[in-house]
Amino acid sequence: MKFSIPNVLIIIAAIGQMFTAIIYPYIRHVVFDCYNDIKKLKPLNQEIAKTYGRYIQGLNFSFGLITILLTSELKNGTGLAIAITGLIAAYWTGKVITQFSYYPMYEIPNKLIFKIGEVLMNALFISFAVIFILLFAMNLIYHLDQV
């Protein structure tokens, strides 16, 4: 029997990834007050920090868009499905590891809404990592069975 991840779960992950991209500027501005910190940097370093922020936002949205538009293709066991699901799995797994290893979450403002948001965002990040690790493994197994 072939294991399959339900499309609805993949679609929810896609919407969640796009949500993280949309909410990202709010988190940077309001929760972390990032832009006041960035203003203390040299102009080139300010632009580098802003550019990396845009990369993160763009990747999150793009991964969500790819996932929602190509749900079936991400499950078909092709080499491209393995590559894309592996890339997305590595991205979110790296995000989760970085989140818990390096980010001091004690600096989040002590408001209930931000504490709830922290838990929910971390749950999203973990679910993205798990879903895409499973998709990657499923694709890899399916591909190896076909060879």
BELKA-V931954 format. One record per run of one state. SS is the DSSP state (helix for helix, strand for strand, loop for the rest). FROM is the first residue (numbers start at 1). TO is the last residue. If there is no record, write none. Layout:
# BELKA-V931954
SS:FROM:TO / SS:FROM:TO
This chain:
# BELKA-V931954
loop:1:6 / helix:7:31 / loop:32:33 / helix:34:38 / loop:39:42 / helix:43:69 / loop:70:72 / helix:73:75 / loop:76:78 / helix:79:102 / loop:103:104 / helix:105:107 / loop:108:111 / helix:112:146 / loop:147:147
